[in-house]
């Protein structure tokens, strides 16, 4: 007679004991390599499910068990070969909810069993870091150079391919298309374990970025007018945040009118399809449709299309309009407009992760959700199981009606 599987024991245990079981199991793997499943990007659009070996964390590092991962267009952007920093072979993924399996020497901010959201924008919190100490930015450069090279802070990788021992690069300091990954401690946002990790992953990138673009970068005021270009997950988060900020006129702009109903349920007061403008430019039509006839107080590009970025700027209000670039453009693309548009008071801004300082902000956003103040369930439109489900999630994301596809490992 064989022994019952661990899952059989888990099913019979009360939920209050499950975390202790997880911790006990994790303590057995601490300090040892772990072989697990991962989706490895070997080259452009070549994504394969493989066995990989994840090395133990070194000093200042944390190894985590990835529970859920949400697909983001940035992952697809890199897989497509458009990312100038894209490296192959690599393990993509950066929107996840995870549980700490083991920690390296010197790690104090998280411990085994803690629930975390990996952050592609780290926060070292060092008193010698002028970026972390400044309220003006969230762009901590502590590990930027190594992260951009697909490596951990010491310049090496924690991933190897199980079949031949070849090195696999990291991605955005996260690499969450794997059952286990290794993060820098300063990239771990510890959250309340009461938060469902299937939802927590949404705060790892897109949703937080849209919220922060409104609240942090642009600081939208009550009674202002807002136009949002692109009604994917980021754009809808912008609308949700603008509504909460008290904006009185919120315009959604997208080529897919099927997105309008959800946008309006979240706060959009009007939606437009640029195809309906005929030969008139989108910016000209939207200025004429603005509350004052002079443009929108705040505009947001959530598309990554440089032509749309220009339209968003030029649709902003004469004299004081501000436009925020959120979408990431393909390599080599540049934005342009006539300088006169800036001379007459329009301002062009950009945002990374919505200006949030990851380790401080993500726990706060999670707490707001748990308190009922920040609903996010509507962003999850598709769910899949197992690492291999990542391919199905990518197909869903390409389908045009998917906001976030969440894969639970």
Secondary structure, DSSP 8 states (H G I E B T S, - for coil): -----HHHHHHHS-GGGHHHHHHHHHHHHTTS-EEEEEEEEEETTEEEEEEEEE----TTEEEEEEEEEE--HHHHHHHTT--TT--SSB----EEEEEEEEE-TT--S--TT-EEEE-SS-----TT-HHHH-TT-----TTHHHHHTT--TTS--SEEETTT--EEB--TTT--SBSEEEEEGGGEEEE-TTS-HHHHGGGGTHHHHHHHIIIIII---TT-EEEEE--SHHHHHHHHHHHHHT-SEEEEE-S-GGGHHHHHHHT-SEEE-GGGGTTS-HHHHHHHTSSSSS-BSEEEE-S--HHHHHHHHHTB-TTT-EEEE-S---TT------THHHHTT-EEEE-SGGG--HHHHHHHHHHHHHTTSS--GGGEEEEEESTTHHHHHHHHHHTSS-SEEEEE-
